[in-house]
Amino acid sequence: MAVSAEILCIGTELLLGQIVNTNARFLAQELAALGIPHHYQSVVGDNPERIHHALDVAMARSGLILTTGGLGPTADDLTHPTIAEHFGVPLVRHPEQLTRIEARFRARQRPMSATNARQADLPAGAEVLPNPTGTAPGILWQARPQVLILTFPGVPAEMRAMWQQTAVPFLRSKGWGQEVFISRTLRHWGISESLLAEKAAAYLAQDNPTVAPYAGDGEVKLRITARAATPEAARALIAPVEAGLRALAGDDCYGADDETLASVCGKLLVSTGTTLSVAESCTGGLVGAAITAVPGASRYFAGGVLAYDNALKTQLLAVEEEILIAHGAVSEPAVRQMAEGVRRLTSSDWGLALTGISGPEGGTEQKPVGLVYLALAGPQGTRVQELRLGAERGREAIRLVSSQSALDLLRREIIAQRASGMLKG
Amino acid sequence: MAVSAEILCIGTELLLGQIVNTNARFLAQELAALGIPHHYQSVVGDNPERIHHALDVAMARSGLILTTGGLGPTADDLTHPTIAEHFGVPLVRHPEQLTRIEARFRARQRPMSATNARQADLPAGAEVLPNPTGTAPGILWQARPQVLILTFPGVPAEMRAMWQQTAVPFLRSKGWGQEVFISRTLRHWGISESLLAEKAAAYLAQDNPTVAPYAGDGEVKLRITARAATPEAARALIAPVEAGLRALAGDDCYGADDETLASVCGKLLVSTGTTLSVAESCTGGLVGAAITAVPGASRYFAGGVLAYDNALKTQLLAVEEEILIAHGAVSEPAVRQMAEGVRRLTSSDWGLALTGISGPEGGTEQKPVGLVYLALAGPQGTRVQELRLGAERGREAIRLVSSQSALDLLRREIIAQRASGMLKG
């Protein structure tokens, strides 16, 4: 059996159950993707004697130890001092790291405390594992002929950046992860997990690549995972399966991997040379936030109106008082005028509007919590859609699913108009 | 030291990173609430030899072992057979459990496979830990004078029901969990973790309650954890420490536990009877989304303008062309006019505006990525703030920290005006 890896997460907050251990999950997925065998995970608190014990246990059974947590500036951040002590070496201050940390504080015009300097102290003999997004560096250290140790901070974003930018290339250079597992995730909107699983039954049964369904908050994913000697060979195994799955899902499949409904809409807007504005009521900015999360959104997103108060609906979007009185703000005619109003106001090609009842208060028998109206005003007129999401989903999910459904409405309309030749691109 | 508990999660899906280990988090929270010391967590796959090894390691350091997973009907569910083997006892079939399992299948009119009967086979000498919601029972077993073992299925809902209905009363009857641990988390904005840790040094050094700092995305938390015989006694220990920490943090402490900057601003707006509108550029709706995530936001939030395109800044917010030409859209004068413009447009008491460069593109030497201007227009005039967040944080964090900083600007201004008597409430 190849020498295997082990994950050691250090942090009392994990033992108290204050946070879920997403770092272990991320590293486990990555080790699997690299084909590095991984048989054990452990969690200990910020306690030197138990960290020593956990290191003893791990060294006795694993050749690669990945630690997360305990690299912060405070007195209960003990990972590097304890590792140094464990292997009987002193801590050595790395001036270039100290300079980096000082520079970060200067850049933020924040006072730097003496304790921050501790983050530049690493076990003698260990290489620096640079932290591009935070103050705490980790280490890459062949502490013993049979023991390679990598340390990461507990902050997930910093840990992930360090893993991807430095740790993975380093491990490959040391001969780890020669067999690769490559995954590709197809993303779907507007189809249920069970229905998609039925359509894809033949694929779900096969082995390499494997296909597994996941669902949550309105989205359904199919993860294709292939095992091969090289990334290219793995991708070659994935390609025909992806093509087959896309064919049977049709427009319900909106993208893959890191693509979002917002990024896909962005591509469609760019390719068709059209622009978008939004009028949001119940979502209060979620749609705009999703659209502008995509770099370069300014090429196609004008902005819009957060018409939370009805006064803004009438004043800025020219929704008629009579409509609000006769049908209410959560109604088909109101959302239609909101979409057309914001399109006109911003002189954009598309106006996307939402109004609904997110709860927990404000629902009635006729208009229950979870009732949401979407409208898309465009060159060919206005399309309106009613959603009934159910109160039991809760406010957060109702707002999230509504905003994603609005983007999906835009996506399908652009695709349809492009297919029918009404839109170029 | 009291004899301590240890969590052993069994399941290859955890090692592959296919699921997050929420069971460990749940049990950790429960052990903390019961005051049962808990120093280690481990994860192993569905592999007998490694389960044996993990049991050896756990028995050597812990008196109470809680396992999750591996109780299913399939061949890779090995927890009970391996535990029986580990302690040298046979598996014994429990007829009443078999009857229960058969009944469940009949009730669902589903065929029962022969392998399901395996779930009724438990180590000789172990008591049954009934599973009210699933087929797989667990065990309660004093396997050795010093080792008490409880096993649970991996299905979270089943594990939780079994824990609450049977395991907790059982453990209390055995003298475990006579103490309770209660935690309270103070939330801070506008102060660094290291600086706050220095101020709070005396508290961080004390024992019961303990105080521990955590930081991420601009927020710094102090977690106060007290151990006592009753929840009331624990809260009584926390109260003076919380008071002391709040006193030294001052307005940098914005709330506790589930409070958010948006919910705290909501309370302040309600208590002062004032209303808010927003003009967002770089954040594209994040501030509005955060505000409207709080139920009842319609009482104080009018809405606002997503002024992503400069045309909307001039057209709706009356930002002067000359200002945009002379200073650019990301400038103090521009953000000032945005805040005053949206306040006027919506006739609200407060107008909150943001404009900045979230990157990755669009930065210059004078105006680097991460440069953000905030403005708050109010009854007493307009306050402007400059943030330099640094490009390396990435677009998402820059947008998030900007939106939270804007809410913090509003929070501090309302508190200050209320203190000076300029605002009632």
Interface residues (C-beta under 8 A of the other chain):
Chain A: T12 E13 L14 L15 L16 G17 Q18 I19 V20 N21 T22 A24 R25 F26 L27 A28 Q29 E30 L31 A32 H38 H39 Y40 Q41 S42 V43 V44 G45 D46 N47 R50 H53 A54 V57 R61 G72 P73 T74 A75 D76 R104 F105 A107 R108 Q109 R110 P111 M112 S113 T115 N116 P132 T133 V155 A157 A212 V278 E280 S281 C282 T283 G284 G285 L286 V287 G288 A289 I291 T292 A293 P295 G296 A297 S298 F301 A302 G303 G304 V305 L306 A307 Y308 D309 A311 L312 L316 L345 T346 S347 G359 P360 E361 R395 E396 R399
Chain B: L14 L15 L16 G17 Q18 I19 V20 N21 T22 A24 R25 F26 L27 A28 Q29 E30 L31 A32 H38 H39 Y40 Q41 S42 V43 V44 G45 N47 R50 H53 A54 V57 R61 F181 S183 T185 S192 E193 S194 L195 A197 E198 L204 A205 A212 P213 Y214 A215 G216 R223 T225 V278 E280 S281 C282 T283 G284 G285 L286 V287 G288 A289 I291 T292 A293 P295 G296 A297 S298 F301 A302 G303 G304 V305 L306 A307 Y308 D309 A311 L312 L316 L345 T346 S347 G359 P360 E361 R388 L389 G390 E392 R393 G394 R395 E396 A397 R399
